[in-house]
Amino acid sequence: MITFFRNIFSSKIGLFLTMCFVALIAIAFASADVTGSGAFGGVTGSGTAAQVGDSKLTTAELSQSVNNAFRAEQRENTGLDLKTFVEGGGFDGILDRLINSFSIAAFGNKYGMTAGKRLVDSEIADIPSFQGADGQFSEENFRRALQQQGIKEQQLRDDFTRNLLADQLLPIAGFGASVPQTLVTPYASLLLEARQGQIAIVPSAAFIENVTPADAALAAFYSKNSSRYTIPERRTISYAIFSKERFNDKIKPTEKEIQGRYNLDKAKYAASETRNIDQVILPTQAAAKALADKISGGDTIGAAAESVGLSVAEVGSINKSALAGTASQAVANAVFSAPSGGVSAPAQSALGWHIAKINDVQKVPAQTLDQVRATIVSDLTREKVDVALAKLTVTMEDEFAAGSSLQDVADAEGLKIESTPALLANGQNPEDQNYRPIPEMQRILPIAFSLEEDSDPQVVEIIAGQQYAILDVTNITEAAPPPLNAIKPVVTRDYMLDEGSKKAKVIADQIAKEVSGGTALSEAVANAKVKLPNIENVSSTRADLARQSQQGQVPPPLSLMFSMAENTAKTLKAQQNQGWFVVNLNKINRGDASTRTDLLNATRAQFKQVFGNEYTEQFINAMKADVGVERNEDALASLKNQLTGGN
């Protein structure tokens, strides 16, 4: 089901729905809060998560979508565990998006909109992972991808159908959104606002005592902060790699097959002739004959054609059958009857009368079977190996589905099984920082981490049509913090920083209070009677802040400075308990964009996107109200508890 969201957010409408105005407003598709009615009406049973019109969103579909989204996120953030993902809004976000997509489809169907089978087929065929080495849709790759992701074909088709209906319905909601000038000017002026201030830091290290902490205090700190040290889920993978080279000495074409291929391609090996020609096409036979006589008399074909207001077409090298196909058989006969260097007799096609100058004649004699045997053997061998490799992978998949183990299949095919240590989803080994996975793990790991604990072994394509692997997840180590003794030096360091941070906060609060009361920051720092780093003077504009935000590089103290009142001071905790910032805002220079046409136009365009998103969101809410949405809160709570390990 997650395919729907990957597609919609990569589409034009998806991008439209997720755009926002700098960092001020963020409205994304399906972000609306959907609340169920007090009574659940006709929806009963733990198998239904929500009733949307006449359709049911099952708990199984919702669970699969949440797990797929979690696995995709985990590949980017290896420290993420399912409980954190669910409790951090992943569950509710996926639920809302699914309800929205079901509602859009139900609304479209209710009012006669459809997405036909052919259109869905064409969308599916465009997915790169469903295509073969030739770039065409591959039924084998399609079935394998569905099996690896645990998705049924009908589920995928339903996803695409809903996506296509959304593409038809949603763009109209935000089209032509208008923005009043009275709203545009103040926000555009904000980008020109400049602020000046000072930043001091009170480091935690300045307050650390050179005393070993008590074991009880260290244990209490570790227990409270155990999530900080949690090692993400790790998996031990057993695998065996094989390639098409295993058939090189086993598959040889027979003499009968070689003779059969030669007979099949006999036309390719027959004697052939190509001619390099330039031609002119004229409206009448008489005009063509007159032009041919000029050329035979010594004029070049170019000069002759130019004398009657025509131009020469440089056909190049062509064989007789190709010329017959592009012109006519009569033209081909005339051209291939003329001598090299001569001019062909006028011959007619649908375009007119042709004459051609024969620039060169290339004749290739017929090739005997012995002459082309090596080529035929190579082609047949390659084809037979490809068939054998494809048959082998299908056989392996059937064996796994029938209950065979990885060891059974490996023994039967003479493959050597290798095993990895317990790896993170990105291939790292937390117990050995020098460990480097084999290159093939780039393809193996995503599949291994998508499997459930009791899943069958899998066949994975490493290099399309050339290299494969069979794999099984032999052990799953759930995300958990290591024993305290194993990381005691790290925890001790963090504990001491935490204690130092508490003392640093007292000093930082004291400095901020004095500054807010009118004392200069430099004087307040001196009053603290603690040696602190030098104060830093800062000056920036909101436009600079917006640019830094797009690059993800905004320093937190600078961001805080743009949310403060003039002549005030605030404290801000530094990352990883490194200390506390004291931010003092001295001056605000208000911006005025009333004469900045470029900035006003850019702001208006961004607001149009925001307004369009808002209209689209409201349209989705209206569609949900029209078709009716009922959530089974008991089933949802039960599923969420199951995913997070609750009772």
C-alpha positions in Angstrom: 0.0 0.0 0.0 2.9 2.3 0.6 3.4 2.4 -3.2 0.5 4.9 -3.4 2.2 7.4 -1.3 5.6 7.0 -2.9 4.0 7.7 -6.2 1.7 10.5 -5.2 4.5 12.4 -3.4 6.8 12.1 -6.4 4.1 13.3 -8.8 3.3 16.9 -9.7 0.2 16.9 -7.5 2.2 15.4 -4.7 4.8 18.1 -4.9 2.0 20.7 -5.1 0.5 19.3 -1.9 3.7 19.4 0.1 5.0 22.8 -0.8 5.2 25.5 1.9 6.0 29.2 2.3 9.6 29.4 3.7 9.3 28.1 7.3 6.2 30.0 8.2 3.4 27.7 7.0 3.4 23.9 6.2 0.4 22.2 4.8 0.8 18.7 3.3 -1.6 16.4 1.6 -3.6 14.3 4.1 -2.4 16.3 7.0 -6.0 16.9 8.2 -7.1 15.6 11.5 -9.7 12.9 10.9 -11.9 12.1 13.9 -14.4 9.3 14.0 -17.9 9.5 15.3 -18.6 8.6 18.9 -20.3 5.4 18.0 -18.8 3.3 15.3 -22.1 2.5 13.6 -22.0 -0.6 11.4 -18.3 -1.2 11.5 -17.5 -4.2 13.7 -14.8 -6.7 14.1 -11.1 -6.3 14.8 -10.3 -6.8 11.1 -11.7 -3.4 10.0 -9.7 -0.3 10.8 -12.0 2.1 9.1 -15.1 2.1 6.9 -14.8 4.6 4.1 -18.0 4.8 2.0 -18.6 1.2 0.9 -14.9 0.3 1.2 -13.1 -1.2 4.2 -9.6 -0.4 5.3 -8.5 -3.6 7.1 -6.1 -3.7 10.0 -3.9 -6.1 7.9 -3.6 -3.4 5.2 -2.9 -0.7 7.7 -0.3 -2.9 9.5 1.5 -3.7 6.3 1.5 0.0 5.3 3.0 1.0 8.6 5.6 -1.7 8.5 6.6 -0.8 4.9 6.9 2.9 5.8 8.9 2.0 8.9 11.3 -0.2 6.9 11.8 2.6 4.3 12.5 5.2 7.0 14.8 2.8 8.9 17.0 2.4 5.8 17.7 6.2 6.1 17.7 6.3 9.9 19.2 3.1 11.2 18.7 4.1 14.8 14.9 4.1 14.4 12.8 1.4 16.0 9.2 0.5 15.3 7.9 1.8 18.7 9.5 5.2 18.2 8.2 5.4 14.7 4.7 4.6 15.7 4.7 6.8 18.8 6.3 9.6 16.8 3.3 9.9 14.5 4.1 7.3 11.9 1.0 5.2 12.6 -1.4 8.1 12.7 0.1 9.7 9.6 -0.2 6.5 7.5 -3.8 6.0 8.8 -4.8 9.5 7.8 -3.2 9.2 4.4 -4.9 5.8 3.7 -8.3 7.2 4.8 -7.8 10.2 2.6 -6.8 8.0 -0.4 -9.8 5.7 0.1 -12.1 8.7 0.5 -10.9 10.3 -2.8 -11.4 7.0 -4.6 -14.9 6.5 -3.1 -15.9 10.1 -4.0 -14.7 9.7 -7.6 -16.5 6.4 -8.0 -19.7 7.8 -6.5 -19.8 10.5 -9.1 -18.8 8.4 -12.1 -15.1 8.8 -12.3 -12.9 5.8 -13.2 -9.3 4.8 -13.9 -9.5 2.1 -16.5 -7.5 -1.2 -16.5 -5.4 -0.1 -19.5 -4.4 3.1 -17.8 -3.4 1.2 -14.6 -1.5 -1.3 -16.7 0.5 1.5 -18.3 1.4 3.0 -14.9 2.6 -0.3 -13.6 4.6 -1.0 -16.7 6.5 2.3 -16.2 7.9 1.3 -12.8 11.6 0.6 -13.3 11.7 -2.3 -10.8 9.1 -4.1 -12.9 11.2 -3.8 -16.1 13.7 -6.2 -17.6 17.2 -5.6 -19.0 15.6 -4.5 -22.3 13.6 -1.7 -20.6 10.3 -3.5 -21.2 7.8 -4.8 -18.6 8.9 -8.1 -17.2 6.2 -10.4 -15.7 8.9 -12.3 -13.8 10.3 -9.1 -12.2 6.8 -7.9 -11.4 5.9 -11.1 -9.6 9.2 -11.3 -7.8 8.9 -7.7 -6.6 5.4 -8.3 -5.3 6.4 -11.4 -3.5 9.4 -9.7 -1.9 7.3 -6.9 -0.6 4.4 -9.2 0.4 1.9 -7.2 -1.7 -0.9 -8.8 -3.7 -1.4 -7.7 -7.3 -5.0 -6.4 -6.6 -3.6 -4.3 -3.7 -1.1 -2.7 -6.1 -3.8 -2.1 -8.7 -6.1 -0.5 -6.1 -3.2 1.8 -5.1 -2.7 2.9 -8.6 -6.4 3.4 -9.2 -6.7 5.6 -6.2 -3.6 7.5 -7.2 -5.0 8.2 -10.7 -8.4 9.3 -9.3 -6.5 11.7 -7.0 -4.6 13.1 -10.0 -7.9 13.8 -11.6 -9.7 15.4 -8.6 -7.2 17.2 -6.5 -5.6 19.8 -9.0 -8.9 21.5 -9.5 -9.3 22.4 -5.8 -6.3 24.7 -5.6 -6.4 26.1 -9.2 -6.6 29.9 -9.4 -6.1 30.6 -5.7 -5.8 34.4 -5.2 -4.0 36.3 -2.4 -4.8 39.8 -1.1 -2.0 42.3 -1.3 -2.6 43.2 2.4 -1.4 39.7 3.3 1.5 39.6 0.9 3.3 42.8 1.9 3.8 42.1 5.6 5.1 38.7 5.0 7.4 39.9 2.2 8.7 42.6 4.5 9.5 40.0 7.1 12.2 38.7 4.8 14.0 42.1 4.8 13.9 42.3 8.6 17.4 42.4 10.2 18.4 41.7 13.8 21.5 42.3 15.8 22.5 40.6 19.0 25.0 38.8 21.1 25.5 35.1 22.1 27.4 33.8 25.1 27.9 30.2 25.9 28.2 28.6 29.4 29.9 25.2 28.7 29.1 22.2 30.8 32.8 21.2 30.9 33.5 24.3 33.0 31.5 22.7 35.9 32.6 19.1 35.7 34.2 17.8 38.9 37.2 15.4 38.7 35.4 12.8 40.8 34.3 9.4 39.7 30.5 9.2 40.0 28.9 6.6 42.3 27.7 3.4 40.7 24.1 3.9 41.9 24.0 7.4 40.4 25.4 6.1 37.2 22.9 3.2 37.1 20.0 5.6 37.7 21.2 7.9 34.9 21.6 5.0 32.5 18.1 3.7 33.3 16.6 7.1 32.7 18.5 7.6 29.4 18.7 4.1 28.1 17.0 5.0 24.8 20.0 7.2 24.0 22.2 4.2 23.9 19.8 1.8 22.2 21.4 -0.2 19.4 18.9 -0.5 16.4 17.6 -3.8 15.3 20.3 -6.1 13.8 20.0 -9.1 11.6 22.2 -12.0 10.9 21.9 -13.1 7.3 22.9 -16.4 5.7 23.3 -16.2 1.9 24.8 -17.9 -1.1 25.7 -16.1 -4.3 25.5 -17.6 -7.8 25.8 -16.3 -11.3 25.3 -17.4 -14.9 29.0 -18.5 -15.1 28.1 -21.7 -13.2 26.5 -22.9 -16.5 29.5 -22.0 -18.8 31.0 -25.6 -18.9 27.7 -27.4 -18.6 25.6 -26.0 -21.4 26.6 -26.6 -25.0 24.3 -26.3 -28.1 23.9 -29.5 -30.1 24.7 -29.9 -33.8 21.0 -30.1 -34.5 20.4 -26.8 -32.7 23.3 -25.1 -34.6 22.0 -26.3 -38.0 18.5 -25.2 -37.0 19.6 -21.7 -36.1 21.6 -21.4 -39.3 18.6 -22.4 -41.4 16.4 -20.0 -39.4 18.7 -17.1 -40.1 19.7 -18.2 -43.6 18.6 -14.9 -45.1 21.1 -13.1 -42.8 23.9 -15.2 -44.1 22.9 -15.1 -47.7 24.9 -13.0 -50.3 23.9 -9.4 -50.0 24.5 -6.1 -51.8 24.2 -2.5 -50.6 24.4 0.6 -52.7 25.3 4.1 -51.7 23.0 6.5 -53.6 21.8 10.0 -53.9 18.3 10.5 -55.4 16.0 13.2 -56.7 12.2 12.8 -56.9 10.4 14.6 -59.8 6.7 15.0 -60.6 6.7 13.4 -64.1 8.4 10.7 -65.9 9.5 13.1 -68.6 11.1 15.5 -66.1 12.9 12.5 -64.5 14.3 11.3 -67.8 15.4 14.8 -68.7 17.3 15.1 -65.4 18.8 11.7 -65.8 20.1 12.6 -69.3 21.7 15.8 -67.8 23.6 13.8 -65.2 24.6 11.2 -67.8 25.9 14.0 -69.9 28.4 15.1 -67.2 26.4 17.3 -64.8 26.6 16.4 -61.1 23.3 15.3 -59.6 23.4 18.3 -57.3 23.9 20.8 -60.1 21.3 19.1 -62.3 18.7 19.1 -59.5 19.5 22.8 -58.6 18.9 23.7 -62.3 15.3 22.7 -62.0 14.7 24.1 -58.5 15.1 20.8 -56.6 17.5 19.4 -54.0 19.3 16.0 -53.7 18.4 13.5 -50.9 21.5 11.7 -49.7 20.1 8.2 -49.0 23.4 6.6 -48.1 24.0 2.8 -48.1 20.9 0.8 -48.5 19.9 -2.8 -49.5 17.3 -3.6 -52.1 14.6 -4.8 -49.7 14.9 -1.7 -47.5 14.7 0.6 -50.6 11.6 -1.2 -51.8 10.1 -0.6 -48.4 10.8 3.1 -48.3 10.1 3.8 -52.0 8.7 1.0 -54.2 9.8 -2.2 -55.8 10.1 -0.5 -59.2 12.5 2.1 -57.7 14.5 -0.7 -56.0 14.7 -2.7 -59.3 15.9 0.3 -61.2 18.5 1.4 -58.7 20.0 -2.1 -58.4 20.0 -2.6 -62.1 22.2 0.4 -62.8 26.0 0.1 -62.8 28.2 1.6 -60.1 28.8 5.3 -60.9 25.8 5.3 -63.3 22.3 6.8 -63.1 19.2 4.6 -62.6 16.3 4.7 -65.0 13.2 6.7 -63.9 11.0 4.6 -61.7 7.8 5.6 -59.9 6.7 5.5 -56.2 3.8 7.1 -54.3 5.9 10.3 -54.0 6.8 10.7 -57.7 9.4 9.6 -60.2 12.9 8.7 -58.8 16.3 8.8 -60.4 19.4 7.9 -58.4 23.1 8.3 -58.8 25.0 5.1 -57.8 28.0 6.3 -55.8 29.3 2.9 -54.6 28.3 -0.8 -54.6 29.3 -3.2 -51.8 28.8 -6.9 -52.3 29.0 -9.4 -49.4 29.3 -13.1 -50.4 27.2 -15.7 -48.8 28.5 -17.2 -45.5 28.7 -21.0 -45.0 27.7 -22.7 -41.7 31.4 -23.3 -40.9 32.1 -19.6 -41.3 29.5 -18.5 -38.9 29.5 -21.5 -36.5 31.4 -19.7 -33.8 28.9 -16.8 -33.7 25.9 -19.2 -33.7 27.4 -21.3 -30.9 28.0 -18.1 -28.8 24.5 -16.8 -29.4 22.9 -20.2 -28.6 25.0 -20.7 -25.5 24.1 -17.3 -24.1 20.4 -17.9 -24.8 20.5 -21.4 -23.2 22.4 -20.1 -20.1 19.8 -17.3 -19.7 17.0 -19.8 -19.8 18.7 -22.1 -17.4 19.4 -19.3 -15.0 15.8 -18.1 -15.1 14.6 -21.7 -14.6 16.9 -22.2 -11.7 15.7 -19.1 -9.8 12.0 -20.1 -10.4 12.8 -23.6 -9.1 14.5 -22.2 -6.0 11.5 -20.0 -5.3 9.2 -23.0 -5.7 11.4 -25.0 -3.3 11.3 -22.3 -0.7 7.6 -21.9 -1.0 7.2 -25.7 -0.5 9.2 -25.6 2.8 12.8 -26.3 1.8 15.4 -24.5 3.8 18.3 -22.4 2.6 20.7 -25.3 3.4 18.5 -27.8 1.4 18.6 -25.7 -1.7 22.2 -24.7 -1.4 23.2 -28.4 -1.0 21.1 -29.4 -4.0 22.8 -26.8 -6.2 26.3 -27.1 -4.8 26.4 -23.6 -3.4 28.4 -22.4 -0.4 26.5 -20.6 2.4 28.1 -17.6 4.0 26.9 -15.8 7.1 27.2 -12.2 8.2 27.6 -10.9 11.8 24.6 -9.1 13.3 24.3 -6.1 11.0 22.3 -2.9 11.1 20.1 -2.0 8.1 22.9 0.1 6.6 25.4 -2.9 6.7 27.4 -1.6 9.7 28.5 -4.0 12.5 28.2 -2.1 15.8 30.7 -4.5 17.4 33.4 -4.0 14.7 33.7 -0.5 13.2 36.2 -1.9 10.7 33.8 -4.4 9.2 32.9 -3.8 5.6 30.1 -5.8 3.9 30.5 -7.2 0.5 29.2 -5.0 -2.4 26.3 -7.5 -3.0 24.9 -6.5 0.4 23.6 -3.3 -1.1 20.9 -5.5 -2.8 20.6 -8.1 -0.1 20.2 -5.9 3.0 16.9 -4.1 1.9 15.3 -7.5 1.3 16.6 -9.1 4.4 15.3 -6.2 6.6 11.9 -6.3 4.9 11.3 -9.9 5.9 9.2 -11.0 8.8 10.7 -13.3 11.4 9.0 -16.5 9.9 9.4 -15.6 6.2 10.6 -18.1 3.7 14.2 -17.8 2.3 14.3 -15.5 -0.7 15.9 -15.3 -4.2 17.4 -11.8 -4.8 18.6 -10.4 -8.1 22.0 -8.8 -7.7 22.8 -7.9 -11.3 19.9 -8.2 -13.7 20.0 -11.5 -15.6 23.6 -12.2 -14.4 24.0 -12.6 -10.6 21.6 -13.8 -7.9 21.7 -14.7 -4.2 19.5 -16.8 -2.0 19.2 -15.6 1.6 17.6 -16.3 4.9 17.5 -14.2 8.1 18.8 -16.6 10.7 18.6 -14.3 13.7 16.9 -11.0 14.6 18.3 -9.0 17.5 15.7 -6.5 18.6 16.6 -2.9 19.3 17.9 -2.6 22.9 20.5 -0.8 24.9 23.7 -2.8 25.7 24.6 -3.7 29.3 25.9 -0.7 31.3 29.3 -2.3 31.9 29.8 -2.6 28.1 29.7 1.1 27.6 30.5 2.4 31.1 33.1 5.0 30.0 30.6 6.6 27.5 27.8 6.7 30.1 30.2 8.1 32.7 31.2 10.9 30.3 27.6 11.7 29.5 26.6 11.6 33.2 29.3 14.1 34.1 28.3 16.3 31.2 24.7 16.1 32.4 25.7 17.2 35.9 27.8 20.0 34.5 24.9 21.1 32.3 22.6 21.4 35.4 25.1 23.8 37.0 25.7 25.6 33.7 22.0 26.3 33.4 21.9 28.0 36.8 24.7 30.4 35.6 23.0 30.9 32.2 19.7 31.7 33.8 21.4 34.2 36.1 23.1 36.0 33.2 19.9 36.1 31.2 18.0 37.6 34.1 20.5 40.3 34.6 20.6 41.2 30.9 16.8 41.4 30.7 17.0 43.7 33.7 19.2 46.1 31.8 22.7 44.9 32.5 25.0 44.6 29.5 25.8 41.0 28.5 29.5 41.4 29.0 29.0 42.8 32.5 26.5 39.9 33.4 29.1 37.4 32.2 31.8 39.0 34.3 29.5 38.9 37.3 29.2 35.1 37.0 32.8 34.9 38.1 33.4 31.8 35.9 35.8 31.8 33.0 33.6 31.6 29.8 34.3 31.8 26.1 34.2 35.2 24.4 30.9 36.7 23.5 30.0 36.5 19.9 28.3 39.4 18.1 25.7 38.3 15.4 23.8 40.1 12.7 21.4 38.5 10.2 18.2 38.9 8.2 15.2 36.6 7.8 16.1 36.1 4.2 19.5 34.7 5.3 17.7 32.6 7.9 15.4 31.2 5.2 18.3 30.3 2.9 20.2 28.6 5.8 17.0 26.7 6.7 16.7 25.3 3.2 20.2 23.9 3.6 19.5 22.6 7.1 22.3 24.8 8.6 20.5 27.3 10.9 22.3 27.6 14.2 19.7 27.1 17.0 20.8 30.3 18.9 20.3 32.4 15.7 16.9 30.8 15.1 15.9 31.7 18.7 17.0 35.3 18.2 14.4 35.7 15.4 11.6 34.7 17.8 12.5 37.1 20.7 11.4 40.6 21.6 13.9 43.5 21.4 16.2 44.1 24.4 15.5 40.7 26.0 17.7 37.7 26.7 16.8 34.0 26.6 18.7 30.7 27.4 18.9 27.7 25.1 20.4 24.3 25.8 23.2 23.2 23.5 23.1 19.8 21.9 24.4 16.7 23.7 24.6 18.5 27.1 27.5 20.6 25.9 26.2 23.7 27.8 23.8 26.6 27.6 23.6 29.6 25.2 22.5 33.0 26.4 21.0 34.9 23.5 20.6 38.7 23.8 18.6 40.6 21.1 19.8 44.2 21.0 18.1 45.6 17.9 15.4 44.9 15.3 15.5 46.7 11.9 12.0 46.4 10.4 11.9 45.6 6.7 9.7 47.3 4.0 9.0 45.4 0.8 6.3 47.7 -0.5 8.6 48.8 -3.4 10.2 45.4 -4.0 8.1 44.1 -6.9 10.3 41.0 -7.3 9.9 40.0 -3.6 6.2 40.7 -3.6 5.6 38.6 -6.7 7.7 35.7 -5.3 5.8 35.9 -1.9 2.5 36.0 -3.7 3.4 32.9 -5.8 4.4 31.0 -2.6 1.2 32.0 -0.9 -0.8 30.8 -3.9 0.7 27.4 -3.3 -0.2 27.6 0.4 -3.8 28.7 -0.3 -4.0 26.0 -3.0 -2.9 23.4 -0.5 -5.4 24.6 2.0 -8.3 24.5 -0.5 -7.1 21.0 -1.5 -7.1 19.9 2.2 -10.6 21.3 2.6 -11.8 19.5 -0.5 -10.5 16.2 0.9 -12.3 16.9 4.1 -15.5 17.6 2.1 -15.0 14.3 0.2 -14.7 12.4 3.5 -17.8 14.0 4.8 -19.7 13.2 1.6 -18.8 9.5 1.4 -18.7 9.0 5.2 -15.8 7.8 7.3 -16.0 5.7 10.5 -12.9 4.7 12.4 -12.8 1.6 14.6 -11.0 3.1 17.5 -10.9 -0.2 19.5 -9.2 -2.0 16.5 -6.8 0.9 15.9 -5.8 1.0 19.6 -5.3 -2.7 19.6 -3.1 -2.6 16.4 -1.1 0.3 17.7 -0.4 -1.6 21.0 0.5 -4.7 19.0 3.0 -2.8 16.9 4.6 -1.1 19.9 4.8 -4.3 22.0 2.0 -3.3 24.4 -0.7 -5.5 25.9 
